[in-house]
Amino acid sequence: MILRRICLAGWAGILAGAALTAFPPAPSPTTPFVNVLMKNWTSWDRDRDGRLSPEEIDAVVLDPAVSGDAAAAAGTLKLMVRRPTMAGVALTQEYFQTYARSRRSKAKEPDREDAEWSAAQALKIEEETVDRKAATTPNWDLLFSAGRSRIAGGPMGWTGRFVLEHLRQGPLGDCFFLASLASLLNDRPERMKDLIVPLRDGNYRAAFPDGTRLDIRAPTKSELAISSVSAGDGCWLAVMEQAYSQYHILKKGLPEDSEATDIISHGGHTGTVITALTGHAVRTIAVGPSVERRREMADRVLPDLRTDLQAAFRERRLTTVSVRPPDTDAKGRIAKGDDRGTVPVLPAGITRHHAYAVLAYDRAGDLITLWNPHGQAFTPRGDPGLVNGYPTVHGRFRLPLTEAYAFCNLFTFETAKPVKTKTPSR
């Protein structure tokens, strides 16, 4: 009996060994992003605790030696680790392997070489993805592809070119900065060569009108993966994002080691940026939150808007508008304040919670030209207007001022009044 058990155990071992030989263990699930991440895991997880912390991710992002796909992966981690939807999520190998298994059952992402997978398209999809508050597991590979496209999108050094049509907002959510900067490029492009100057060591110096001088190091490839892009015009736009962030850190007395893209990704106001870029105060015209309030205010506000728009373009002054629909309750009514009227409906193709540059005002036709920092193209499905939207090329579109008044919330105008502030340089 004992011998029989031994024999059976022996055969079981032989069969098990044969099974292992015939059917090797399945490889760990992977995707392009996870594959790059796992190749670098050992060197990036510096304290060997099995998870990537924000501090470890910052160390990789700020390392100029990290390049190529590794830089795109590091930028993707940086982009997502600060989002509220990722709060409390432990970035472990198990987490990413679980994500990879979920992606294997879904449609394959386009390859970087796919002609249709342009940086602009990737950016547009990426923004729609990260803006979904309900999303708890981001599509890491989609964001990775977008970052990889930005790194491969053109020269990263200094070219001395500043072309408005080449600007496209990155995933930092800094439309307030891009809209203000685009207005400067449109009205006073010559100012750019005073604002930012390349240094012989490959770094840059930013000079703001209030006398602030900041030395800005060249962005790393990982930072470029999550910065805004300027096509083949070099990295000047990413440098300006860094410069404004450092300027804000200095003005607010924040810790000097604050990571720049963290600062600008927290959002802001175009008026603050316009003052920083020009040294001038701003004037704002707010529009009522409801359709009914706008109608009541029209006879008073529209003449003021026309007067300020004419003066702004006559005197070459920066102008922006913001589209920020009011918060609503479960029944679609305005949730805050005394105005409980109807919420304006946004035209197709218009981005909510977004800032736009005002590029022109046609007094004769009462037409205003806006620019969307996303730099996208859009074709209305039907007649252009408040329902179907407006034909858009490189983010630029034209519409009647009365229609812009129907859905925009805040108009911001640079004035001639200087702001007397002085910030120490560093």
BELHUTA-V122882 format. One record per pair of residues at least 6 apart in sequence whose ideal C-beta (glycine too) atoms are under 8 Angstrom apart, sorted by the first residue. I is the first residue (numbers start at 1). J is the second residue. If there is no record, write none. Layout:
BEGIN
i-><I I>
j-><J J>
END
This chain:
BEGIN
i-><28 28 28 29 29 29 29 30 30 31 31 31 31 31 31 31 32 32 32 32 32 33 33 33 33 33 33 34 34 34 34 34 34 36 36 36 36 36 37 37 37 38 38 39 40 40 40 41 44 44 44 44 44 45 45 45 46 46 47 47 50 50 51 51 51 52 52 52 53 54 54 57 57 57 57 58 58 60 60 60 60 61 61 61 61 61 61 61 61 62 62 62 62 63 63 64 64 64 66 66 66 66 67 67 68 68 69 71 71 71 71 71 71 71 72 72 72 72 72 72 72 73 73 74 74 75 75 75 75 75 75 75 76 76 76 76 76 76 77 78 78 78 79 79 79 79 79 80 80 80 80 80 81 82 82 83 83 84 85 85 85 85 86 89 89 96 99 99 102 103 103 109 109 109 109 110 110 110 111 112 112 112 112 117 117 118 119 119 119 119 119 119 120 120 120 122 122 122 122 123 123 123 123 123 123 124 124 125 125 126 126 126 126 127 127 127 129 129 129 129 129 130 130 130 143 146 147 147 148 150 150 150 150 150 150 151 151 151 153 153 153 154 154 154 154 154 155 155 155 155 156 156 156 156 156 157 157 157 158 158 158 158 158 159 159 159 159 160 160 161 161 161 162 162 162 162 162 162 163 163 163 164 164 164 164 165 165 165 165 166 166 166 166 166 167 167 167 167 167 167 167 167 167 167 167 168 168 168 168 168 168 168 168 169 169 169 169 169 169 170 170 170 170 171 172 172 172 172 172 172 172 173 173 174 174 174 174 174 174 175 175 175 175 175 176 176 176 176 176 176 176 176 176 177 177 177 177 177 178 178 178 178 179 179 179 179 179 179 179 180 180 180 180 180 180 180 180 181 181 181 181 182 182 182 182 183 183 183 183 183 183 183 184 184 184 184 184 185 186 186 186 187 187 187 187 188 191 192 194 195 195 195 195 195 195 196 196 196 196 196 196 196 196 196 197 197 197 197 198 199 199 202 203 203 203 203 204 204 204 204 204 204 205 205 205 205 206 206 206 206 206 206 206 206 206 207 208 208 208 208 208 208 209 209 209 209 210 210 210 210 210 210 211 211 211 212 212 212 212 212 213 214 214 214 214 214 214 215 216 216 216 216 217 218 218 219 219 219 219 219 223 223 223 223 224 224 226 227 227 227 227 227 228 228 228 228 229 229 230 230 241 241 241 242 242 244 244 244 245 245 245 245 246 247 247 248 248 248 248 248 249 249 249 249 249 250 250 250 251 254 256 269 270 270 270 270 271 271 271 274 274 274 274 274 274 275 275 275 277 278 278 279 279 280 280 280 280 280 280 280 281 281 281 281 282 282 282 282 283 283 283 283 284 284 284 284 285 285 285 285 285 285 285 286 286 287 287 287 287 287 287 287 287 288 288 288 288 289 289 289 289 289 289 289 290 290 290 290 290 290 290 290 291 291 291 291 291 292 292 292 293 293 294 294 294 298 298 301 302 302 302 305 305 305 306 306 306 308 308 308 309 309 309 309 309 309 310 310 311 311 312 312 312 312 312 312 313 313 313 315 317 317 317 317 318 318 319 319 319 319 319 319 320 320 320 320 320 320 321 321 321 321 321 321 321 321 321 321 322 322 322 322 322 322 322 323 323 323 323 323 323 323 323 323 323 323 324 324 324 324 324 325 325 325 325 325 325 326 326 326 326 326 326 327 327 327 328 328 328 329 332 333 333 334 334 334 344 344 345 345 346 346 347 347 347 347 347 347 347 347 348 348 348 348 348 348 349 349 349 349 349 349 350 350 351 351 354 354 355 356 356 356 356 356 357 357 357 358 358 358 358 358 359 359 359 359 360 360 360 361 361 361 361 362 362 365 366 366 366 367 367 367 367 368 368 368 368 368 369 369 369 370 370 370 370 370 371 371 372 372 372 372 373 374 375 375 376 376 377 377 377 378 378 378 378 378 379 379 380 380 380 380 381 382 384 384 384 385 386 386 386 390 390 390 391>
j-><38 97 100 97 100 101 104 38 100 99 100 103 104 109 140 141 69 109 141 144 145 73 76 140 141 143 144 96 97 99 100 140 141 69 70 72 73 144 73 77 96 93 96 70 60 70 73 93 52 56 57 60 74 51 52 56 56 59 53 56 92 93 90 91 92 77 81 91 91 81 82 74 77 78 81 78 259 66 74 77 222 74 75 77 78 220 222 223 259 220 222 223 259 220 222 218 220 221 74 220 221 222 151 221 151 221 148 147 151 220 221 222 224 225 144 147 148 150 151 222 225 144 147 222 225 147 221 222 223 224 225 226 140 143 144 147 225 226 91 222 226 261 130 143 147 171 226 86 130 138 140 143 91 262 265 130 138 133 133 135 136 138 138 95 136 140 137 140 137 139 141 139 141 142 145 116 117 145 117 145 148 149 152 145 149 149 146 149 150 153 168 229 168 375 376 142 145 146 149 146 168 169 170 171 374 374 376 142 146 142 143 146 171 169 171 374 135 138 139 142 143 138 143 171 171 171 225 226 225 170 224 225 226 227 229 221 224 225 229 231 232 229 231 232 233 234 232 233 234 235 219 221 224 234 235 202 234 235 198 204 234 235 236 232 233 234 236 193 234 232 233 234 185 189 192 230 233 236 230 231 233 182 185 186 371 375 394 395 396 229 230 231 232 233 178 181 182 185 228 229 230 237 373 375 395 228 229 230 231 373 374 375 395 175 178 228 373 374 375 226 227 228 229 226 226 227 228 241 261 264 265 265 267 228 241 264 265 267 268 351 354 355 356 373 267 268 269 270 272 273 320 322 355 241 244 264 268 273 228 355 357 373 270 320 355 356 357 371 373 270 273 274 277 318 320 355 357 237 240 273 277 357 359 371 373 274 318 319 320 357 358 359 191 192 277 278 318 192 357 359 371 313 316 317 318 316 277 236 207 206 207 208 240 243 277 204 205 206 207 216 236 239 240 243 204 205 206 207 204 205 215 218 215 216 217 218 215 216 217 218 239 243 213 214 215 216 212 213 214 216 239 240 243 246 247 213 214 247 276 277 279 423 276 277 278 279 276 279 419 421 422 423 422 423 425 247 250 423 424 425 425 243 246 247 250 425 426 426 239 242 243 246 242 235 239 227 235 238 239 242 238 242 260 261 235 238 261 235 237 238 241 261 237 238 241 373 237 238 236 237 260 261 264 260 261 264 273 276 260 261 263 264 260 276 423 254 263 264 268 276 255 256 258 260 263 423 424 426 423 263 426 412 320 322 355 412 282 284 412 280 282 318 320 412 414 281 282 419 318 318 414 418 419 317 414 415 416 417 418 419 415 417 418 419 412 413 414 415 308 412 413 415 410 411 412 413 301 304 305 308 410 411 413 409 410 294 297 301 405 408 409 410 411 294 296 297 339 326 334 337 339 341 343 409 326 334 339 340 341 342 343 344 341 342 343 344 406 339 341 342 339 341 344 405 406 402 405 405 401 402 405 401 405 411 363 366 401 319 411 413 319 358 361 363 368 401 361 363 317 413 318 319 358 361 413 414 319 360 361 416 413 414 415 416 413 414 357 358 411 412 413 414 355 356 357 358 411 412 355 356 358 370 404 408 409 410 411 412 354 355 356 408 409 410 412 346 350 351 352 353 354 355 356 407 408 409 352 353 354 409 410 343 344 346 352 353 409 334 335 336 337 339 343 334 335 336 334 335 343 335 343 340 343 340 341 343 406 407 386 407 352 407 385 386 387 388 389 390 403 407 378 380 381 387 388 389 378 380 389 390 392 397 389 407 372 374 372 373 373 370 371 372 373 408 370 371 373 368 369 370 371 411 369 370 371 396 368 369 398 367 368 369 401 368 369 400 400 401 402 398 399 400 401 398 399 400 401 404 396 397 398 396 397 398 399 404 395 396 392 395 396 397 395 395 394 395 392 395 392 393 394 389 390 391 392 397 391 392 388 389 390 391 388 388 390 391 399 403 403 406 407 397 398 399 397>
END
